[in-house]
């Protein structure tokens, strides 16, 4: 599906050196090609990238909490470290068009998911790669081979967060929205593992639809290599197509995709989202369909890399295996409309997550009544320096667990690229 194949596209994007100009209307400001806090004055990092090795590292920290509502009014500090190396086989003299992407990551601190009583995390990246664990995990060992300028194949261990591309609501929870409901479509939570072995191909012409097909291990293997359990309990099949549009003579995209996971489902704890430990009747197989769009309405006539406009997502999933059986979100975001703050971004969005009646009944029996979850988030991403971004963030969450009151969440996020 898109999440997996997009790892390829981001792998190639990550190989871009820091001094190359951005392309007009890229998916979002990409932290991979941003200036770094520890960039050397003698150009060592640039020379290393020119030789075929790009080293990327950043830390995202949150100080955020409930000002009112939820289960508990408390503020906590949490964060995420991300360390990535991309090797360009052509520059290294191995093979033209061959890339190797390695990513290690970890989380730390205490997040506020439990305090709020929600299933859709207000600070997604602070809960990954493994919820409640502070170990360092190798989540990407991905080989990509360009066979033509428009067709590539890839295989290896990959994380799935870089998919569901959207110009205004993506960014891995670092550079745009923090809430899971705006980083990707949570409707895939029951079918897509965070990190696992797989392979696929992507057709990516410069001016046409991008088509992606992937086969992945059915269960998450973030904490292991994955070879011992490869396809032991089925596989994940996925496909997506992303079509460029030009409404109002402005760029945009429409995306449609779907997933099918053939594994046996016995509980909802095995999902992408950290749901409570609730057993369900054994079911073989699960599916989801999802859609998103982004559309630029305004552009900076002096800088065609800057613009802003609306975005949206929608999806449906198997109600017998997914606690969320329908999802919808809309919002508005992009580059800040201030000439004096050219690197800043902003966003405001709303989401609705329908609770599956089948699974909701099982959760109610153990954790009290449940209902549809909703949320609003607004942020302003302030570029303090080219390598340091400070983001005030405000969210209003109606939790799925009805014993928790609606929560007003306030805090700040800091992203430092090293």
N, C-alpha and C positions, 0 to 999 in steps of 0.2 A: 504494500500500500504506500501512500504518499509519505508517511513518516519515515519509512525505511529507505525508499528510493531517494528521498530528499537528503538523506545522509551523504549520498554520492554528490549531489549538487553542492552541498555545503562543504564537503571535502575539497571539491575543486575550488570553491570560493575561498576556502581557508588558505589555499596555496597562493593566493594573490599577495604580493608584497605590499608593505605599508605605504610605499610611495606611489602606487598606482592609483589613478583617480577612480572614484566610484562610478558605476554605470547609472544612467538616468533611471529613477524610480525603482531602485532595488527593493527587495522584499522588506527590509527594515535596516536601520543603521547596524552594520555588522561589527560586532566587537572584535572579530578576528583581524580586521584590517585597520583597527583604530590605533592611534599612537599609544605607546606603553609608558608606564611610570618609570620603568628602569631601562628605557631605550638608551643605548650607549651613544655618546657623542662621536666616537670613532667609527660608527656605522657597522659594528660587529654583527648586530642582528640582521641588518639589511644584507650584508655580505653572506651570512649564513643562509638566508632565504634565497639569495641569488644562486647559491651553490646547491640548493635543493632541500634544505631543512628549515621549516617554519616552526618556531616555538611560540606557543600562546599560553598565557596563564592569567587568571583573574580570580578575584574574590568578591562575592556578593554578600553583604551583611544587612540584616534587618533588625531594627528596633521598633516593634509594633505590638499592639494589643487592643483589648476591648476597652473602649471608653464607657460603654454602656451595653448591657444585655449579655447574651450567651449564657454559659454555665458559670463563668467566673470572670470578673473584671480584673485583668492582670496584663502587664506588659512583659514581653520576653525578648531576649536577643537570640538570634539564630543566623546561620549563614551557610554558604556553599563555596567550596573551592573547586576550580576547574583548570585542568592542566592538559594541554593538547600539543601533539607533535605531528606535523604533516610532512611526509617525505615525497618528493617529486622524482620519480624514477628516471624521467628524461634528463633532468639537470644532474642527477647523480650518475648518469651513464649506465643505468640498468636497462631501461626500456622506455621509449617515448609513450606518453599517455598513461603510464602506470603510477598510481598514488597509493600510499599507505597512510592511514589515519589512526593514531593512537590517542585515546583519551582516558585519563584517570580523574576521578572526582570523589568528593566526600561532602557530607553535611555535618553541621555541629550546632550545639545549643538546643534551645527549647522552642518549638513552634506553637502556634495558638489554635491548631485544628481542634484539639480536645476542649479548649476553653470555649470555643464558639459553638460547638455541637454540629458542625457542618461536615459534609463529605468532600466537597470541592474546596481544596486548600486555598486560603487567601494568600499564601506565600509559597507557591508550588516548588520553586527551585530549592528552598530551604528544607524540603521534605525528601529530596532525591540525593543520591540514587536509591538508598534503602531507608525507608521510614524508621526513625528512632535509632538508627545505627550511625556511629561516627567513624567507622572504618573507611579506608580508602579502597575504592573498587575500580578495576579496569573495565570500562564499559564500551570501549571501541577498540577493535583491532580489525580494521576494515580495509580491504584491498579493492581498488577500483581500476578498471582498464577501459580507456577510451578506444573503441574500435573504429569509429569515425568521428567527425566533428559533431554529429548529432545523435550518436548511439554509444552507450556505455554499459558495461556489466560490472557487478560488484558482488563481493562475498566476504564473509567473516562475521565477527561479533560486532554488533552495532547497537547504539541506543536509539530510541524511537522518538525523541523529543523534538528533533529538527524537522518534523514534517508538518502537514496541515498549513503550508506556507500562507502567510497573509501580510500584506504591506503594513498594516496598522495594528495587528494583534497577534504577535508571535514572539520573537526575541528571547526565547528560552526562559522567560520570567525575569530577565535581567535588564533589558534595555527598553521595554515597553510596559505592558501590564504585568502585575505580580500574581493576580488571581488565576488559578488553573482554568477557570471558565473562559478566559480570554487569551490564554497562551496556546491552547489547542482545544479540540472538541472532546469533552469528557465522555461522549457517547461511545468512544472506542475502549473505555477502561476495562470492560470485561473480556475483550478479545485480544488486546495488544499488550504484550509484556514490555517492560521498560528496556531491558537489554537482553539480547539472545543471539544465537547463531542463525544466519540465513544467507540468502543469495537472491539476486534479481537483476533486472535490467531497466534502463530508462531511456526513452527516446526524447531528446531535448533540442529540437531545432531552435534557432535564434528567434524566429518570428512566427512560430506555430504552436499548436498544442503540445504540452509535455505529457507523455504517457509513461506510467510507472507500474511495474508488476513485480511482486516479491513473494518468496516463500520463506517462512521463518519458523523456528522452533515454537511449539505451542505454548510453552511455559517460560517464565522468567528465569534467567540464569545469571543475573547481575553478579552474584557472589561467587560464581564458579566459572570454569572455562566453557561449560555447556556440552562438551563432547560426550560425557558419560550418559547424558539424558537426551541426546539429540533425537527428536522425533519418536521418543518412547511413548508419548501419549498424543500422537497426532501432529498436525502442523497448522500454521496460520497461512492462509492464502489471502492476498490483497491485490487490489488494482485501483488506480485513480488516474484521472485526466484533468489537467489544468489548462484552461483555454484563455489566452489573452483577449481583452476586449478594448474597444475604443469609444465608449459612449461619451457624448459631448466633446469628442475629439480629445479625450483624456485617457491615459492608460488605466487598465483595471484587469481583473481576473475573475473567472468563474471556475470552481473546482467541484468535481463530483467523484466520490470514491466509495469503496465498500470493503469489508473484511469478512472472512469466514474462518473460525477456529474450530478444529475438529476434536479437541480434547474433551475429556470427561469432566464435568463441573459438579463438585460436591459441596462447595461453599463459595461465599463471595469474598473471602479473604485473599484469594489468589489474583485479585484484579490489580490494575495499575494504581487505582485509588485505594488508600488505606481504610477500607470498610471494616466494621466490627466483625468478630468471629461468629458468623451465622451460617449454619449448615442449611443446604437446600437439597431437594430431591435430586438424586443423581441424573444428570442430563448430558447427553453426548452432543456436542456441537453448539456453537453460538455465532451470531452474525450482527453486523451493523451496517448502516448506510449513512453517509455524511456529505455535507455540502458547505462551501463557504464562498464568499466573494469579498473583493475590495475594489474600490473605485475612486480614483483621484477626481476631485471636483475643482480644486484650486492648485495652481503651480506657481512657483516663484519665477517670474520672467527673467530674472538675472541669474538663476541657478536651477537647472532642470533636474537636479538630484533632490530638490525639496518640494514637498507638496503635502496636501492633507485631503481627507474625504471620509466617507462611511465604510463600514465593514459589517459583515454578519456571518453567522454560522447556524446550521441546523442539522439534526440527525435523529435517527430512530434506531433502536436496538432490540434484540430478543428479550422480552419481558420475563422469560423464565430463568434467565441467567444474569441479566444486567439489572442492578438496582436503579439505574437511570434508563428509562425506556424511550424518552424523547428529550431533546435539548434544543434551545433556541437562544441566540444572542445577537445583539446589535450594538453598534457604537460608532464613534467618530474619533479620528486621531490623525497623527502625522507630525510633520515638522512644525515647530512653534512659529506662528505668523508674526514674528518680530525680526526685523532686519538686524537688530543689534544682538540677537541670540540665535544665530544661524545653526548651531549644533544642538539646540534644545528640541525636545519632542514632548507631546502631550497626548492624552487620551481620556475618553469617558465612555463607559459601556454598561449594558444591562444584560443579565442572563436569566434564563428560567430552565430548571431541570426537573422533569416530571419523574416522580417516584413510581417505580413499577408496582402495580397492585399485588402481584404474586410475591415478590420479594419483600415489599413493604409490610405485608402481613407477618412474615417471619421475623423481621426486625422489630415490629411492634410488640410481639410476644416476649421479647427479651429486653428491649430498650425503651419501650413506651411508644406512643403514637408518632407516626411520620407523615410528612406531607411534601408537596413540591417545594424545592429549594429555589430561592431567587437571590440575586446579588447585583449591586451597583458598585463600580469602581471608577475613580478619577485620579489621575496622576499628572505630575509635571516633572519631566526628566531634565534636570539642570546640569549642564556641562560646566562643572567647577573649573576643570582643566581638561585638555584633550584625553587624559587618562583617568580622570576621576569624575563620576557622575553621581549626583545626589538627587534622590527622587522622593519628595513628599507624596504620601499616598493616603487616600481616604476611601473606605468601603462601608457599605451597608448591606448586611447579610441576613436573610430570613432562613434559618437553618432547617434542614430536613427533619431533624429530631425536634419535635414540637414541645418537649419539656424545656428546651432552651429558648429564651427570649430573643427576638431580633437583635442583632449585634451591630453597634457602631464601632468600626475598626479604624484606628488612626496610627500612623507611624511614618518611618522614613527608611528608604533603601539606599545603600551606598555600593556602587560598583567601582572597583579599582582594577584596571588592567596593568599587569606587571610587565 
